[in-house]
């Protein structure tokens, strides 16, 4: 739950500016000089891009802008974990099976959304105006309200304890440094916290904070179930506290929006977006036109071709030679599904790629005939249904009103880790039944099933062979692994045998679970590929690699 925080001492907006690598990606993207340029001899050089998620599509588009020829390999569909399901029988009623909440602090993500003319609207998170009514059901008790003030005092006390706990480690100073884009102050503060909290869990932070230590255990339990901002966070309790700190100091947990009509429009829009006039490619060139309308099949093997090029073999046995490779796929696929030359990466990096830990996540959606939850219950004078947080199997239930005269959507259950695994053995109809049974105990007088139309849809990301999980959730002690993956785009110090293959995506980022992290690592890789082909940033617009030594994440050593 959100409690009011003190007024900021700096007036700039909070953005995903670091904290590990405080490079101003939004400024770099907006600069009229562009991302950089390549020598003429490299124009048309081929770069294999593995994966057509947001990282792969951003990277492919920017590589095309530079004059390179990206060749996208995709096993399923353009979009990756931005997967918008369109219900049958409706024009634009969607269920977001993957990413659905996009914080306004993700300025690089919204740079591309704005370029494509995509519209957004507030996400119906608990106790926000967009949610209308919020219902909290915990330990068999049900509470309902539109704001924190409508709930019993214990919820305000939990929210205040969370804010006080963050203040104990300098939350306000960190956010002030981000607002002011004061790199020196931000790095001084953040670099002090990294070694202190890399080996400690989120739960350790909560349990040992002065703010929570003086409260009964049930307050800590309520915090895990109900959480802050977006809902319960007990699924993250085993994670490194650094993961959580990055989320809250960059406001990823608040001021979130959804993409009207579906987030998948962003990667698909980049597929058909023409190059700008500064690109060496002819006017009107798109990724779609370079591919003849369809990406290449899934990759089954990567090997170094004699010399400095690479051979990619696809699932059907066809081989193609490329001058560089950019892997945006889930890191485990490089050891489980793709036969990679071991010499492509150092043993230290292979360790990091394989030790990356992914979180499970499950969602089940139904389309309903109308937003019936807005009907006022004559006995209570409140809406019939509300955005629901509970300790039951559904955990989070979200309501999406598509406007008058149109079908609406309910995310019956959005769960993580062990709660997600409870759903894993069941098909979609059984998952709907489990969800309706749980919600029936919270709303005994509401017949949700009578409003369902069309076919329900569900996803368990851990059961998808192309993803094996929703996103990275670093455990204590994983900072060094993340540092190895994140810094890999800086290849000038690597042995020649390890150059030319680049990494990007959610699991490479220090901010997993947020599309902004995927975009930022894609842009790092674009700079790395540009440098690999002898290119450079414009002197008036230095890129992430140009400033890396000054901004680099703290190295904890081995």
Helices and strands as residue ranges (DSSP letters): H 25-30, G 40-42, E 46-50, H 54-66, E 69-73, E 84-86, E 94-96, E 102-103, H 107-115, E 120-122, E 134-138, E 141-145, G 148-150, H 153-168, H 171-180, H 183-197, H 202-208, H 210-213, H 217-226, G 234-236, H 241-249, E 256-259, H 264-272, H 287-290, E 299-304, E 310-314, E 319-322, E 324-327, H 333-336, E 339-340, G 342-344, H 347-355, E 358-359, E 361-368, G 372-374, E 387-390, E 396-400, E 408-416, H 417-424, H 428-442, G 448-451, E 452-460, G 461-463, E 471-472, H 479-486, G 487-489, G 496-498, E 501-503, H 515-532, H 548-551
